Amino acid sequence: MGERSKIEWTHHTFNPWWGCVKVSEACKNCYAEAWAKRTGQSVWGINAPRRFFGDAHWAEPAKWNRRLEGTGRRERVFCASMADVFEDRPDLVESRARLWRLIAETSNLDWLLLTKRPENILRFLPEDWGLGWPNVWLGTTVELQTRADENLPHLVNAPAVVRFISAEPLLGELDLRRYLPHLHWVITGGESGPKARPASPTWFRNIHLQCMEAEVAFHFKQWGDWAPGDGDNLARKRLEHAQDGTPMVRFGKKLAGRALDGETHDGLPRIAI
């Protein structure tokens, strides 16, 4: 549970359950798996059980929703940071149905459903989905061009008030131009953690330019552990060169920051509720 989340593009996080299976290159150094292990939860893998929660946990979003009543404000909920709402397992059916009921009852919250399994979206949407529920944003992860070309045809065919992508951790050059007319928001950023892989600054700049040309909201979340810097006299373990030749220094996430070419990019999609 994450009231007042530290993730830059959301206000809260909510997990209907914990656990998942790695399915792409972005999953290699999965922060959620590492966090689960640190808390003593063995919930990753096909044969691992998922961790479910009681009524007190499920009641929290309703509290956030009530606080917003009459204020004219909306808040975003990232669901699920420790799982994938569209994972196909029989033991998730009941909790996913409960999640749809919760979302329907919290109309002051915008629910951000980010999946690495967009091929399952249409199968698992509620029957009364229509052209999309007004408080649900659908997104998918696209860390490489191959993943973009696999995942985005499924996402752009799913009706939603907001369709977004998370190009984080970005692991290669992306050409999103054929998909951007059907998207509303692009989040991107580098990888953090002890095994973080540095990203080329050129990759981020090119995505930013594509979003500007298509008038799609752009959010640069972070450099991650690696950021451009002066690599002179540094130990080899703290210096690598990006694909475009830029020296990338391992500063750590906090010091690396989230300014791209001197600017902070906190773009959000424009929607009418």
BALOBA-1460 file (C-alpha; in Angstrom, 3 decimals):
// residues 273
<rec num="1" residu="m" x="0.000" y="0.000" z="0.000"/>
<rec num="2" residu="g" x="1.342" y="3.425" z="-0.825"/>
<rec num="3" residu="e" x="-0.551" y="6.486" z="0.279"/>
<rec num="4" residu="r" x="1.480" y="9.463" z="-0.953"/>
<rec num="5" residu="s" x="3.673" y="7.360" z="-3.196"/>
<rec num="6" residu="k" x="7.278" y="8.335" z="-3.885"/>
<rec num="7" residu="i" x="6.754" y="7.500" z="-7.573"/>
<rec num="8" residu="e" x="6.841" y="10.849" z="-9.350"/>
<rec num="9" residu="w" x="3.849" y="10.321" z="-11.658"/>
<rec num="10" residu="t" x="1.279" y="9.090" z="-9.140"/>
<rec num="11" residu="h" x="-0.203" y="10.076" z="-5.796"/>
<rec num="12" residu="h" x="-0.822" y="6.582" z="-4.411"/>
<rec num="13" residu="t" x="-0.108" y="2.941" z="-5.151"/>
<rec num="14" residu="f" x="-2.499" y="0.072" z="-4.551"/>
<rec num="15" residu="n" x="-1.823" y="-3.634" z="-4.961"/>
<rec num="16" residu="p" x="-4.736" y="-6.076" z="-5.210"/>
<rec num="17" residu="w" x="-2.133" y="-8.818" z="-4.678"/>
<rec num="18" residu="w" x="1.628" y="-9.342" z="-4.777"/>
<rec num="19" residu="g" x="3.525" y="-11.554" z="-7.190"/>
<rec num="20" residu="c" x="4.293" y="-11.974" z="-10.871"/>
<rec num="21" residu="v" x="6.387" y="-13.778" z="-13.507"/>
<rec num="22" residu="k" x="9.194" y="-12.178" z="-15.493"/>
<rec num="23" residu="v" x="8.219" y="-11.799" z="-19.140"/>
<rec num="24" residu="s" x="10.547" y="-9.223" z="-20.723"/>
<rec num="25" residu="e" x="13.998" y="-7.638" z="-20.657"/>
<rec num="26" residu="a" x="12.722" y="-4.898" z="-18.338"/>
<rec num="27" residu="c" x="12.000" y="-7.584" z="-15.738"/>
<rec num="28" residu="k" x="15.625" y="-8.674" z="-15.404"/>
<rec num="29" residu="n" x="16.338" y="-6.558" z="-12.320"/>
<rec num="30" residu="c" x="12.741" y="-6.325" z="-11.092"/>
<rec num="31" residu="y" x="12.507" y="-3.987" z="-8.091"/>
<rec num="32" residu="a" x="9.202" y="-5.527" z="-7.007"/>
<rec num="33" residu="e" x="10.646" y="-9.033" z="-6.842"/>
<rec num="34" residu="a" x="13.618" y="-7.736" z="-4.829"/>
<rec num="35" residu="w" x="11.322" y="-5.884" z="-2.432"/>
<rec num="36" residu="a" x="9.123" y="-8.943" z="-1.961"/>
<rec num="37" residu="k" x="12.153" y="-11.067" z="-1.113"/>
<rec num="38" residu="r" x="13.380" y="-8.484" z="1.397"/>
<rec num="39" residu="t" x="10.036" y="-8.719" z="3.163"/>
<rec num="40" residu="g" x="10.163" y="-12.509" z="3.206"/>
<rec num="41" residu="q" x="7.601" y="-13.098" z="0.427"/>
<rec num="42" residu="s" x="8.303" y="-15.821" z="-2.162"/>
<rec num="43" residu="v" x="5.688" y="-14.751" z="-4.711"/>
<rec num="44" residu="w" x="7.619" y="-14.612" z="-7.992"/>
<rec num="45" residu="g" x="7.387" y="-17.307" z="-10.644"/>
<rec num="46" residu="i" x="4.798" y="-19.479" z="-12.337"/>
<rec num="47" residu="n" x="4.503" y="-21.924" z="-9.478"/>
<rec num="48" residu="a" x="4.780" y="-19.428" z="-6.631"/>
<rec num="49" residu="p" x="1.628" y="-18.436" z="-4.755"/>
<rec num="50" residu="r" x="0.411" y="-14.862" z="-4.850"/>
<rec num="51" residu="r" x="0.003" y="-12.816" z="-1.683"/>
<rec num="52" residu="f" x="-3.546" y="-11.613" z="-1.071"/>
<rec num="53" residu="f" x="-4.891" y="-9.034" z="1.372"/>
<rec num="54" residu="g" x="-7.776" y="-8.507" z="3.744"/>
<rec num="55" residu="d" x="-10.612" y="-6.008" z="3.948"/>
<rec num="56" residu="a" x="-8.613" y="-3.292" z="5.728"/>
<rec num="57" residu="h" x="-6.199" y="-3.145" z="2.795"/>
<rec num="58" residu="w" x="-9.024" y="-2.948" z="0.266"/>
<rec num="59" residu="a" x="-10.715" y="-0.159" z="2.221"/>
<rec num="60" residu="e" x="-7.855" y="2.332" z="1.838"/>
<rec num="61" residu="p" x="-8.687" y="3.678" z="-1.672"/>
<rec num="62" residu="a" x="-12.235" y="4.444" z="-0.517"/>
<rec num="63" residu="k" x="-10.727" y="6.695" z="2.169"/>
<rec num="64" residu="w" x="-8.654" y="8.540" z="-0.428"/>
<rec num="65" residu="n" x="-11.750" y="8.914" z="-2.573"/>
<rec num="66" residu="r" x="-13.843" y="10.350" z="0.286"/>
<rec num="67" residu="r" x="-11.203" y="12.971" z="1.069"/>
<rec num="68" residu="l" x="-11.528" y="14.292" z="-2.469"/>
<rec num="69" residu="e" x="-15.316" y="14.639" z="-2.438"/>
<rec num="70" residu="g" x="-16.379" y="18.237" z="-3.045"/>
<rec num="71" residu="t" x="-12.819" y="19.474" z="-3.600"/>
<rec num="72" residu="g" x="-12.805" y="19.366" z="-7.410"/>
<rec num="73" residu="r" x="-9.449" y="17.590" z="-7.235"/>
<rec num="74" residu="r" x="-8.513" y="14.169" z="-8.559"/>
<rec num="75" residu="e" x="-5.664" y="11.895" z="-7.535"/>
<rec num="76" residu="r" x="-3.898" y="9.120" z="-9.418"/>
<rec num="77" residu="v" x="-3.496" y="5.545" z="-8.190"/>
<rec num="78" residu="f" x="-0.811" y="3.306" z="-9.697"/>
<rec num="79" residu="c" x="-2.212" y="-0.228" z="-9.649"/>
<rec num="80" residu="a" x="-0.353" y="-2.618" z="-9.231"/>
<rec num="81" residu="s" x="3.295" y="-1.844" z="-8.466"/>
<rec num="82" residu="m" x="3.922" y="-5.342" z="-7.053"/>
<rec num="83" residu="a" x="1.921" y="-7.367" z="-9.565"/>
<rec num="84" residu="d" x="0.271" y="-7.308" z="-12.995"/>
<rec num="85" residu="v" x="-3.498" y="-6.839" z="-13.092"/>
<rec num="86" residu="f" x="-3.671" y="-8.686" z="-16.424"/>
<rec num="87" residu="e" x="-1.688" y="-11.776" z="-15.439"/>
<rec num="88" residu="d" x="-3.627" y="-14.884" z="-16.482"/>
<rec num="89" residu="r" x="-4.039" y="-17.143" z="-13.441"/>
<rec num="90" residu="p" x="-7.207" y="-18.770" z="-12.072"/>
<rec num="91" residu="d" x="-6.408" y="-17.647" z="-8.508"/>
<rec num="92" residu="l" x="-6.533" y="-13.989" z="-9.569"/>
<rec num="93" residu="v" x="-10.056" y="-13.973" z="-11.001"/>
<rec num="94" residu="e" x="-11.812" y="-13.140" z="-7.733"/>
<rec num="95" residu="s" x="-9.408" y="-10.351" z="-6.742"/>
<rec num="96" residu="r" x="-9.501" y="-8.833" z="-10.228"/>
<rec num="97" residu="a" x="-13.311" y="-8.727" z="-10.089"/>
<rec num="98" residu="r" x="-13.085" y="-7.082" z="-6.663"/>
<rec num="99" residu="l" x="-10.666" y="-4.535" z="-8.116"/>
<rec num="100" residu="w" x="-13.130" y="-3.562" z="-10.849"/>
<rec num="101" residu="r" x="-15.813" y="-3.042" z="-8.215"/>
<rec num="102" residu="l" x="-13.449" y="-0.879" z="-6.172"/>
<rec num="103" residu="i" x="-12.512" y="1.237" z="-9.183"/>
<rec num="104" residu="a" x="-16.184" y="1.754" z="-10.046"/>
<rec num="105" residu="e" x="-16.854" y="2.966" z="-6.489"/>
<rec num="106" residu="t" x="-13.949" y="5.475" z="-6.381"/>
<rec num="107" residu="s" x="-14.840" y="7.962" z="-9.077"/>
<rec num="108" residu="n" x="-12.548" y="10.704" z="-7.703"/>
<rec num="109" residu="l" x="-9.485" y="8.550" z="-8.343"/>
<rec num="110" residu="d" x="-7.818" y="7.930" z="-11.698"/>
<rec num="111" residu="w" x="-6.577" y="4.330" z="-11.743"/>
<rec num="112" residu="l" x="-3.401" y="3.712" z="-13.752"/>
<rec num="113" residu="l" x="-3.198" y="0.068" z="-14.850"/>
<rec num="114" residu="l" x="0.266" y="-0.636" z="-16.233"/>
<rec num="115" residu="t" x="0.824" y="-4.106" z="-17.674"/>
<rec num="116" residu="k" x="3.488" y="-6.121" z="-19.441"/>
<rec num="117" residu="r" x="0.697" y="-8.348" z="-20.783"/>
<rec num="118" residu="p" x="-1.427" y="-6.054" z="-22.983"/>
<rec num="119" residu="e" x="-2.519" y="-9.045" z="-25.059"/>
<rec num="120" residu="n" x="-4.761" y="-9.938" z="-22.105"/>
<rec num="121" residu="i" x="-6.396" y="-6.529" z="-21.646"/>
<rec num="122" residu="l" x="-9.513" y="-7.093" z="-23.747"/>
<rec num="123" residu="r" x="-10.112" y="-10.524" z="-22.183"/>
<rec num="124" residu="f" x="-10.101" y="-9.221" z="-18.624"/>
<rec num="125" residu="l" x="-11.892" y="-5.881" z="-18.897"/>
<rec num="126" residu="p" x="-15.321" y="-5.766" z="-17.208"/>
<rec num="127" residu="e" x="-18.366" y="-6.439" z="-19.370"/>
<rec num="128" residu="d" x="-19.650" y="-2.863" z="-19.135"/>
<rec num="129" residu="w" x="-16.322" y="-1.335" z="-20.200"/>
<rec num="130" residu="g" x="-17.723" y="0.159" z="-23.421"/>
<rec num="131" residu="l" x="-15.408" y="2.869" z="-24.751"/>
<rec num="132" residu="g" x="-13.554" y="2.930" z="-21.457"/>
<rec num="133" residu="w" x="-14.325" y="3.787" z="-17.858"/>
<rec num="134" residu="p" x="-13.721" y="7.509" z="-17.228"/>
<rec num="135" residu="n" x="-11.333" y="6.902" z="-14.325"/>
<rec num="136" residu="v" x="-9.136" y="4.145" z="-15.774"/>
<rec num="137" residu="w" x="-5.923" y="4.736" z="-17.724"/>
<rec num="138" residu="l" x="-4.427" y="1.732" z="-19.534"/>
<rec num="139" residu="g" x="-0.690" y="1.423" z="-20.096"/>
<rec num="140" residu="t" x="2.040" y="-1.000" z="-21.082"/>
<rec num="141" residu="t" x="5.810" y="-1.228" z="-20.715"/>
<rec num="142" residu="v" x="7.963" y="-0.793" z="-23.836"/>
<rec num="143" residu="e" x="11.656" y="-0.850" z="-22.987"/>
<rec num="144" residu="l" x="12.892" y="-1.862" z="-26.472"/>
<rec num="145" residu="q" x="11.610" y="-1.484" z="-30.023"/>
<rec num="146" residu="t" x="10.763" y="-5.176" z="-30.183"/>
<rec num="147" residu="r" x="8.568" y="-4.808" z="-27.111"/>
<rec num="148" residu="a" x="6.941" y="-1.674" z="-28.512"/>
<rec num="149" residu="d" x="6.037" y="-3.494" z="-31.715"/>
<rec num="150" residu="e" x="4.702" y="-6.488" z="-29.761"/>
<rec num="151" residu="n" x="2.791" y="-4.618" z="-27.060"/>
<rec num="152" residu="l" x="1.501" y="-1.396" z="-28.561"/>
<rec num="153" residu="p" x="-0.830" y="-2.904" z="-31.204"/>
<rec num="154" residu="h" x="-2.713" y="-4.516" z="-28.301"/>
<rec num="155" residu="l" x="-2.782" y="-1.312" z="-26.257"/>
<rec num="156" residu="v" x="-3.926" y="0.996" z="-29.049"/>
<rec num="157" residu="n" x="-6.786" y="-1.395" z="-29.834"/>
<rec num="158" residu="a" x="-8.050" y="-1.227" z="-26.256"/>
<rec num="159" residu="p" x="-10.643" y="1.512" z="-25.699"/>
<rec num="160" residu="a" x="-9.594" y="3.858" z="-22.891"/>
<rec num="161" residu="v" x="-9.847" y="7.516" z="-21.915"/>
<rec num="162" residu="v" x="-6.050" y="7.490" z="-21.551"/>
<rec num="163" residu="r" x="-3.560" y="5.104" z="-23.111"/>
<rec num="164" residu="f" x="0.026" y="5.466" z="-21.916"/>
<rec num="165" residu="i" x="3.392" y="3.751" z="-22.039"/>
<rec num="166" residu="s" x="6.190" y="3.350" z="-19.556"/>
<rec num="167" residu="a" x="9.517" y="3.252" z="-21.392"/>
<rec num="168" residu="e" x="11.317" y="2.495" z="-18.141"/>
<rec num="169" residu="p" x="13.835" y="1.131" z="-17.740"/>
<rec num="170" residu="l" x="14.664" y="2.316" z="-21.249"/>
<rec num="171" residu="l" x="17.057" y="-0.204" z="-22.790"/>
<rec num="172" residu="g" x="17.298" y="0.938" z="-26.412"/>
<rec num="173" residu="e" x="16.264" y="3.383" z="-29.108"/>
<rec num="174" residu="l" x="12.504" y="3.730" z="-29.629"/>
<rec num="175" residu="d" x="10.578" y="4.908" z="-32.668"/>
<rec num="176" residu="l" x="7.044" y="5.485" z="-31.432"/>
<rec num="177" residu="r" x="5.759" y="7.650" z="-34.276"/>
<rec num="178" residu="r" x="3.294" y="5.120" z="-35.702"/>
<rec num="179" residu="y" x="1.723" y="4.643" z="-32.266"/>
<rec num="180" residu="l" x="1.743" y="8.153" z="-30.799"/>
<rec num="181" residu="p" x="-1.486" y="9.273" z="-32.546"/>
<rec num="182" residu="h" x="-3.250" y="6.660" z="-30.390"/>
<rec num="183" residu="l" x="-1.435" y="7.457" z="-27.120"/>
<rec num="184" residu="h" x="-1.936" y="10.225" z="-24.573"/>
<rec num="185" residu="w" x="1.121" y="9.986" z="-22.329"/>
<rec num="186" residu="v" x="4.714" y="8.703" z="-22.405"/>
<rec num="187" residu="i" x="6.716" y="8.028" z="-19.238"/>
<rec num="188" residu="t" x="10.386" y="7.216" z="-19.595"/>
<rec num="189" residu="g" x="13.429" y="6.850" z="-17.394"/>
<rec num="190" residu="g" x="16.580" y="4.954" z="-16.613"/>
<rec num="191" residu="e" x="17.118" y="1.957" z="-14.366"/>
<rec num="192" residu="s" x="18.022" y="2.126" z="-10.691"/>
<rec num="193" residu="g" x="19.368" y="-0.487" z="-8.316"/>
<rec num="194" residu="p" x="22.654" y="-2.354" z="-7.829"/>
<rec num="195" residu="k" x="22.519" y="-3.996" z="-11.284"/>
<rec num="196" residu="a" x="21.189" y="-0.970" z="-13.163"/>
<rec num="197" residu="r" x="21.987" y="-0.681" z="-16.873"/>
<rec num="198" residu="p" x="22.862" y="2.831" z="-18.146"/>
<rec num="199" residu="a" x="20.637" y="4.398" z="-20.812"/>
<rec num="200" residu="s" x="21.836" y="6.612" z="-23.655"/>
<rec num="201" residu="p" x="20.823" y="10.284" z="-23.293"/>
<rec num="202" residu="t" x="20.062" y="10.267" z="-27.029"/>
<rec num="203" residu="w" x="17.296" y="7.703" z="-26.473"/>
<rec num="204" residu="f" x="15.481" y="10.036" z="-24.088"/>
<rec num="205" residu="r" x="15.977" y="13.104" z="-26.283"/>
<rec num="206" residu="n" x="14.544" y="11.318" z="-29.311"/>
<rec num="207" residu="i" x="11.451" y="10.188" z="-27.399"/>
<rec num="208" residu="h" x="10.953" y="13.734" z="-26.156"/>
<rec num="209" residu="l" x="11.146" y="15.096" z="-29.701"/>
<rec num="210" residu="q" x="8.680" y="12.500" z="-30.979"/>
<rec num="211" residu="c" x="6.229" y="13.421" z="-28.213"/>
<rec num="212" residu="m" x="6.591" y="17.131" z="-28.947"/>
<rec num="213" residu="e" x="5.893" y="16.552" z="-32.641"/>
<rec num="214" residu="a" x="2.816" y="14.428" z="-31.850"/>
<rec num="215" residu="e" x="1.663" y="16.708" z="-28.996"/>
<rec num="216" residu="v" x="1.712" y="13.825" z="-26.535"/>
<rec num="217" residu="a" x="2.458" y="14.475" z="-22.856"/>
<rec num="218" residu="f" x="6.039" y="13.546" z="-21.889"/>
<rec num="219" residu="h" x="7.266" y="12.626" z="-18.413"/>
<rec num="220" residu="f" x="10.945" y="12.018" z="-17.690"/>
<rec num="221" residu="k" x="10.884" y="10.111" z="-14.420"/>
<rec num="222" residu="q" x="14.571" y="9.685" z="-13.635"/>
<rec num="223" residu="w" x="18.069" y="8.964" z="-14.876"/>
<rec num="224" residu="g" x="18.270" y="6.063" z="-12.460"/>
<rec num="225" residu="d" x="21.652" y="5.126" z="-11.049"/>
<rec num="226" residu="w" x="23.517" y="6.399" z="-14.121"/>
<rec num="227" residu="a" x="23.590" y="9.942" z="-15.501"/>
<rec num="228" residu="p" x="25.791" y="11.906" z="-17.935"/>
<rec num="229" residu="g" x="28.885" y="13.281" z="-16.255"/>
<rec num="230" residu="d" x="32.623" y="13.845" z="-16.270"/>
<rec num="231" residu="g" x="34.241" y="10.442" z="-16.292"/>
<rec num="232" residu="d" x="37.818" y="11.539" z="-15.629"/>
<rec num="233" residu="n" x="39.706" y="9.725" z="-12.887"/>
<rec num="234" residu="l" x="36.824" y="7.449" z="-11.951"/>
<rec num="235" residu="a" x="37.063" y="3.781" z="-11.101"/>
<rec num="236" residu="r" x="35.865" y="1.615" z="-13.982"/>
<rec num="237" residu="k" x="32.919" y="0.291" z="-11.984"/>
<rec num="238" residu="r" x="31.551" y="3.838" z="-11.769"/>
<rec num="239" residu="l" x="32.014" y="4.759" z="-15.439"/>
<rec num="240" residu="e" x="30.459" y="3.416" z="-18.630"/>
<rec num="241" residu="h" x="29.912" y="4.944" z="-22.047"/>
<rec num="242" residu="a" x="26.414" y="5.101" z="-23.479"/>
<rec num="243" residu="q" x="25.660" y="4.018" z="-27.036"/>
<rec num="244" residu="d" x="26.105" y="7.599" z="-28.269"/>
<rec num="245" residu="g" x="29.501" y="7.852" z="-26.539"/>
<rec num="246" residu="t" x="28.337" y="9.932" z="-23.590"/>
<rec num="247" residu="p" x="30.260" y="9.158" z="-20.381"/>
<rec num="248" residu="m" x="27.734" y="7.808" z="-17.868"/>
<rec num="249" residu="v" x="28.664" y="8.055" z="-14.210"/>
<rec num="250" residu="r" x="27.140" y="5.942" z="-11.470"/>
<rec num="251" residu="f" x="25.919" y="8.676" z="-9.136"/>
<rec num="252" residu="g" x="23.038" y="6.762" z="-7.581"/>
<rec num="253" residu="k" x="19.390" y="7.621" z="-8.162"/>
<rec num="254" residu="k" x="19.185" y="10.563" z="-5.749"/>
<rec num="255" residu="l" x="22.224" y="12.426" z="-7.041"/>
<rec num="256" residu="a" x="21.537" y="11.567" z="-10.692"/>
<rec num="257" residu="g" x="18.237" y="13.413" z="-10.458"/>
<rec num="258" residu="r" x="15.585" y="13.748" z="-13.142"/>
<rec num="259" residu="a" x="16.515" y="16.784" z="-15.213"/>
<rec num="260" residu="l" x="16.858" y="16.101" z="-18.946"/>
<rec num="261" residu="d" x="19.082" y="18.733" z="-20.592"/>
<rec num="262" residu="g" x="18.507" y="21.044" z="-17.659"/>
<rec num="263" residu="e" x="14.701" y="20.722" z="-17.559"/>
<rec num="264" residu="t" x="12.241" y="18.702" z="-15.527"/>
<rec num="265" residu="h" x="9.508" y="17.131" z="-17.634"/>
<rec num="266" residu="d" x="6.324" y="16.342" z="-15.700"/>
<rec num="267" residu="g" x="3.836" y="16.160" z="-18.551"/>
<rec num="268" residu="l" x="0.386" y="14.717" z="-17.879"/>
<rec num="269" residu="p" x="-2.382" y="13.790" z="-20.328"/>
<rec num="270" residu="r" x="-5.300" y="16.140" z="-20.778"/>
<rec num="271" residu="i" x="-8.616" y="14.454" z="-20.134"/>
<rec num="272" residu="a" x="-12.166" y="15.581" z="-19.547"/>
<rec num="273" residu="i" x="-14.161" y="13.836" z="-16.821"/>
